[in-house]
Amino acid sequence: TLALVGALFAVSCAGLYVLVSSLPEFKLEEQAKLKLPRSLSDAQDVAAVLVQYKDEYFTQVIAVFVATYVLLQSFAIPGSIFLSIMSGALFPFPLALLLVSLCSAVGATNAYLLSSLVGTRLVKHYFPERVREWQKKVEKHASHMLLYVIFLRLTPLVPNWFVNIASPVVGVRVLPFFFGTFFGVVVPSILFVRAGAAIQDLTSTSDIVTWRSGVLFTLGGLVLLLPAIFKEKLKKFD
């Protein structure tokens, strides 16, 4: 199974290479800037290059963006946050928000499927207490799992990578996982996409998301869950 994951990763990288090859030949100074963004300055460099080609090669730029985003999400490679910011510089706001939300959902679901394939033993071995604790919460929210997944995507308390790999282990079904991720990332993605419209003026990602916004996201997720929780409480009294 690990060999299968390695093969899937190799195929994904090969596919991304083919898509990148469909872009025009870049100048030497531009080629030096084109890489997977690992920092805000990397994202600014890549955006500065692609923005010059996005009108003439719009479809190719979208294809490369989507393939890169899904690859990073699928294999838990850091950098998707910088792609979210870049989207605001490259695409109109509605399209950028749709792409980021859809790529997040598809990539996270790929990670979910990979974890269900090879990660169950690893997750239970390295995070036994955390898995048991979360399994109880999943059972508690089973009747409104979509809302619960949206809450998990809104709150910074649970890392997204852990949600992705642990969800199949604790019994979260794939459909509420996909749609919960899609809708759950919309609100924070709005901040990143809007900030990306002025990407060259940014100095840090902390300019976009602060601890206050994290608290607000968590409270918003709790408010979303309240009707479902009250409904469950009322059922117990009937």
C-alpha positions as CSV (number, residue, x, y, z in Angstrom):
1,T,0.0,0.0,0.0
2,L,2.8,2.5,0.7
3,A,4.2,1.7,-2.7
4,L,0.8,2.5,-4.1
5,V,0.8,5.9,-2.4
6,G,4.3,6.6,-3.7
7,A,3.1,5.7,-7.2
8,L,0.1,8.0,-6.9
9,F,2.4,10.8,-5.7
10,A,4.7,10.2,-8.7
11,V,1.9,10.2,-11.1
12,S,0.5,13.4,-9.6
13,C,3.8,15.1,-9.9
14,A,4.2,13.9,-13.5
15,G,0.7,15.3,-14.3
16,L,1.6,18.7,-12.8
17,Y,4.9,18.7,-14.8
18,V,2.9,18.2,-18.0
19,L,0.5,21.0,-17.2
20,V,3.4,23.4,-16.3
21,S,5.0,22.5,-19.6
22,S,1.9,23.8,-21.4
23,L,2.7,27.3,-20.2
24,P,4.9,29.5,-22.4
25,E,8.7,29.4,-22.1
26,F,9.6,31.8,-19.3
27,K,12.6,34.1,-19.1
28,L,15.5,33.0,-17.0
29,E,14.8,35.5,-14.2
30,E,11.1,34.3,-14.2
31,Q,12.1,30.6,-14.1
32,A,14.1,31.3,-10.9
33,K,10.9,32.6,-9.2
34,L,8.6,29.7,-10.2
35,K,8.5,27.1,-7.4
36,L,6.1,25.7,-4.9
37,P,5.4,28.6,-2.5
38,R,6.8,27.9,1.0
39,S,6.6,31.5,2.2
40,L,4.7,34.7,1.5
41,S,7.7,36.0,-0.5
42,D,7.7,32.9,-2.6
43,A,3.9,33.4,-3.3
44,Q,4.6,37.1,-4.2
45,D,7.3,36.0,-6.7
46,V,5.2,33.3,-8.4
47,A,2.2,35.6,-8.6
48,A,4.3,38.4,-10.1
49,V,5.3,36.0,-12.9
50,L,1.9,34.3,-13.6
51,V,-0.1,37.6,-13.5
52,Q,1.7,38.6,-16.7
53,Y,0.5,35.4,-18.5
54,K,-2.9,34.8,-17.0
55,D,-4.9,36.7,-19.7
56,E,-3.3,35.0,-22.7
57,Y,-2.9,31.6,-21.0
58,F,-5.9,31.7,-18.7
59,T,-7.0,28.1,-18.9
60,Q,-3.4,26.8,-18.5
61,V,-2.8,29.0,-15.4
62,I,-6.1,27.7,-13.8
63,A,-5.1,24.1,-14.6
64,V,-1.7,24.5,-13.0
65,F,-3.1,26.3,-10.0
66,V,-5.8,23.6,-9.4
67,A,-3.4,20.7,-9.9
68,T,-0.8,22.2,-7.5
69,Y,-3.4,23.0,-4.9
70,V,-4.9,19.5,-5.0
71,L,-1.5,17.9,-4.9
72,L,-0.4,19.8,-1.8
73,Q,-3.7,19.1,0.0
74,S,-3.8,15.4,-1.0
75,F,-0.3,14.7,0.4
76,A,-0.4,17.1,3.3
77,I,2.4,19.2,1.8
78,P,2.6,22.8,3.3
79,G,1.9,25.7,1.0
80,S,-1.8,25.7,0.2
81,I,-2.4,28.8,2.3
82,F,0.0,30.8,0.0
83,L,-1.9,29.5,-3.1
84,S,-5.1,30.7,-1.5
85,I,-3.5,34.2,-1.3
86,M,-2.2,34.0,-4.8
87,S,-5.6,33.2,-6.2
88,G,-6.8,36.7,-5.3
89,A,-4.0,38.1,-7.4
90,L,-4.6,35.8,-10.4
91,F,-8.4,35.5,-10.7
92,P,-11.6,37.4,-10.2
93,F,-12.9,37.1,-6.6
94,P,-15.9,34.8,-7.2
95,L,-13.8,32.4,-9.3
96,A,-10.8,32.5,-6.9
97,L,-13.1,31.7,-3.9
98,L,-14.7,28.8,-5.8
99,L,-11.4,27.4,-6.9
100,V,-9.9,27.6,-3.4
101,S,-13.0,26.0,-1.8
102,L,-13.3,23.2,-4.4
103,C,-9.5,22.4,-4.4
104,S,-9.6,22.3,-0.6
105,A,-12.5,19.9,-0.6
106,V,-11.0,17.7,-3.4
107,G,-7.5,17.6,-1.9
108,A,-8.8,16.9,1.6
109,T,-11.0,14.1,0.4
110,N,-8.0,12.6,-1.4
111,A,-6.1,12.7,1.9
112,Y,-9.1,11.1,3.5
113,L,-9.1,8.3,1.0
114,L,-5.4,7.8,1.3
115,S,-5.7,7.6,5.0
116,S,-8.5,5.0,4.8
117,L,-6.2,3.0,2.5
118,V,-2.9,3.1,4.4
119,G,-3.2,5.3,7.5
120,T,-5.7,3.6,9.8
121,R,-3.0,1.7,11.8
122,L,-0.6,4.6,11.8
123,V,-3.2,7.1,13.1
124,K,-4.4,4.7,15.9
125,H,-0.7,3.9,16.8
126,Y,0.6,7.5,17.0
127,F,-2.6,9.3,18.2
128,P,-4.5,6.7,20.3
129,E,-5.9,9.0,22.9
130,R,-6.8,11.7,20.5
131,V,-8.6,9.3,18.2
132,R,-10.6,7.8,21.1
133,E,-11.6,11.3,22.3
134,W,-12.6,12.4,18.8
135,Q,-14.5,9.2,18.1
136,K,-16.8,10.0,21.0
137,K,-17.4,13.4,19.6
138,V,-18.1,12.0,16.2
139,E,-20.7,9.6,17.7
140,K,-22.2,12.5,19.6
141,H,-22.6,14.6,16.4
142,A,-23.5,11.7,14.0
143,S,-27.0,13.1,13.2
144,H,-25.6,16.4,12.0
145,M,-22.1,15.5,10.8
146,L,-22.1,18.0,7.9
147,L,-22.4,20.9,10.4
148,Y,-19.8,19.3,12.7
149,V,-17.3,19.1,9.8
150,I,-18.0,22.7,8.9
151,F,-17.3,23.6,12.5
152,L,-14.0,21.7,12.4
153,R,-12.9,23.6,9.3
154,L,-13.8,26.9,10.9
155,T,-12.0,26.4,14.3
156,P,-8.2,26.6,14.5
157,L,-8.3,24.2,17.5
158,V,-8.0,21.1,15.4
159,P,-5.3,21.0,12.6
160,N,-6.7,20.4,9.2
161,W,-4.2,17.7,8.4
162,F,-5.4,15.7,11.5
163,V,-9.0,16.1,10.4
164,N,-8.1,14.8,7.0
165,I,-6.3,11.6,8.1
166,A,-8.3,10.8,11.2
167,S,-11.9,11.3,9.8
168,P,-12.1,7.9,8.1
169,V,-10.6,6.2,11.2
170,V,-13.3,7.6,13.5
171,G,-16.2,7.0,11.1
172,V,-16.8,10.3,9.4
173,R,-18.5,9.4,6.0
174,V,-17.0,10.8,2.8
175,L,-20.0,12.9,1.6
176,P,-20.4,15.0,4.8
177,F,-16.6,15.3,4.9
178,F,-16.4,16.6,1.3
179,F,-19.3,19.1,1.6
180,G,-18.4,20.1,5.1
181,T,-14.9,20.9,4.0
182,F,-16.2,22.8,0.9
183,F,-18.5,25.1,2.9
184,G,-16.3,25.2,6.0
185,V,-13.3,26.8,4.2
186,V,-15.3,29.5,2.5
187,V,-15.2,32.1,5.3
188,P,-11.4,31.9,6.0
189,S,-10.8,31.7,2.3
190,I,-12.6,35.0,1.7
191,L,-9.9,36.7,3.9
192,F,-7.1,35.1,2.0
193,V,-8.5,35.8,-1.5
194,R,-9.3,39.4,-0.7
195,A,-5.8,39.9,0.8
196,G,-4.3,38.3,-2.4
197,A,-5.7,41.1,-4.5
198,A,-3.0,43.3,-3.0
199,I,-0.4,40.5,-2.5
200,Q,2.6,42.6,-3.2
201,D,1.7,44.9,-0.2
202,L,1.5,42.1,2.3
203,T,4.3,41.6,4.8
204,S,3.0,38.6,6.8
205,T,0.1,36.1,6.8
206,S,-0.6,37.4,10.3
207,D,-1.8,40.5,8.6
208,I,-4.7,38.4,7.2
209,V,-5.6,36.0,10.1
210,T,-5.2,37.1,13.7
211,W,-6.1,35.4,16.9
212,R,-9.3,37.5,17.0
213,S,-10.5,36.1,13.7
214,G,-9.7,32.6,14.9
215,V,-11.9,33.2,17.9
216,L,-14.7,34.6,15.7
217,F,-14.5,31.6,13.4
218,T,-14.7,29.2,16.4
219,L,-17.7,31.1,17.8
220,G,-19.4,31.1,14.4
221,G,-18.9,27.4,14.1
222,L,-20.4,26.9,17.6
223,V,-23.4,29.1,16.7
224,L,-23.9,26.9,13.6
225,L,-23.9,23.8,15.8
226,L,-26.3,25.1,18.4
227,P,-29.6,24.3,16.6
228,A,-28.6,20.7,16.0
229,I,-27.4,20.3,19.6
230,F,-30.6,21.7,21.0
231,K,-32.6,19.5,18.7
232,E,-30.8,16.4,20.1
233,K,-31.4,17.6,23.7
234,L,-35.2,18.0,22.9
235,K,-35.3,14.5,21.5
236,K,-34.0,13.1,24.8
237,F,-36.9,14.8,26.7
238,D,-39.6,13.4,24.3
